[in-house]
Amino acid sequence: MAGKGVSLVIAGTIRVPADRLEAVRPHMLAMLKASRAEDGCLEYAYAEDVAEPGLIRVFEAWRDQGALDAHFTTPHLAAWRAVWPEFGVSDRRLIAYEVASERAV
């Protein structure tokens, strides 16, 4: 996250019934590919929790609030959210963190 100003990290979880995870995977991959191509997207990832099947860990990093705001208006985000009922996606818990600096640990 090089550069001046405040970047944003979004971290949290969503849930998918474990038996629906393979069926929803193509929709998740489409969302990842399109989001990663957006101007201002620094990182965009989903990962299944190894201890809790169906718990999807979400991690995003955005250049700034403007890039995140633009993300919220994209057709691929609307399409992703539109399939949630079909696949039982629920319990969205995402938090935005403002990052003023970074360092390796």
Secondary structure by P-SEA (a helix, b strand, c coil): cccccbbbbbbbcccccccccccaaaaaaaaaaaaaacccccccccccccccccbbbbbbbbccaaaaaaaaacaaaaaaaaacccccccbbbbbbbbbcccccc
